[in-house]
Amino acid sequence: MTRSEFITKHRNLFWYTPDEQLPNISDSLIVEVILNDGTLDDFRELIDTLGAKHVADVFFAATGRQKANYYPEIYHFFSLVLQKYA
């Protein structure tokens, strides 16, 4: 699955983004939305699409306000998962 197919499949999670802006969504926003609001199946598809290392790099690169966008329990859980498996 390509990045654009992934975004289209999960369009309901990006409801606030206008259709013409969908191709411009950053990887950091995709990771944030999927981890905060997606299911574990969505997370698996994200790993298959972007790669575990890239998802981990994007996730751990979040600092300050970007890091605060993750729910605390989500950040804790996925920091453990990505540290172990990515």
C-alpha positions, 0 to 999 in steps of 0.5 A: 500500500502506498502512502496516498492509498493509506491516507485515502483508506483512513480518510475518516481520521483526517476529516478536518483536512481539505481534500486538496491538502491530503497529499501534503500531510506530513509523516509526523501528522500521520503517525500522530493521528494513527497512534492517537485515534487509530486501531492496532490494525491501523498501526500495523498498516502504518508500519507496513506502509512507512516502515517500523524504523521510519515510524519510530524515528518520526515518533521519537523526533517529536519534542515539546508541543508535538510530543504533548499532542500524544495522549500520555498513555498512548505515548508511553505504550508506543514508546515501549513498543517502538523501542523494543521492535523498531 
